[in-house]
């Protein structure tokens, strides 16, 4: 899902993202839900692509280091390549950081509900992990 599409969906009052993966055949070793390698992604009921589990890269670590002092908010980070990252990055990266409440249904379902700091209203963003 492109960032532009997600930002457009975030302008609606409620955004629900569901990541679904298939159950492994009976007798196969089950892995933790968050360690599943591939997912189908839905946003507000529409299929919008696939998601893959991947390892954190040096570029990811650089971004996390840059926003480490931001507790809640959204913004744009200018990305300019440096020697550490081989000079590959240029442009801007949009980021969104919030607090989430984690709810475990069972070993095949988890949900993350964005919490408002002021305690008003319900969650505006919900993320569901489902093994079906």
Secondary structure, 3 states (H helix, E strand, C coil): CCHHHHHHHHCCCCEEEEEEECCCCCCCCCCCHHHCCEEEEEECCEEEEEEECCCCCHHHHHHHHHCCCCCCEEEEEEEECCHHHCCCCEEEEEEEECEEEEEEEECCEEEEEEECCCCCCCCCEEEEEEEC
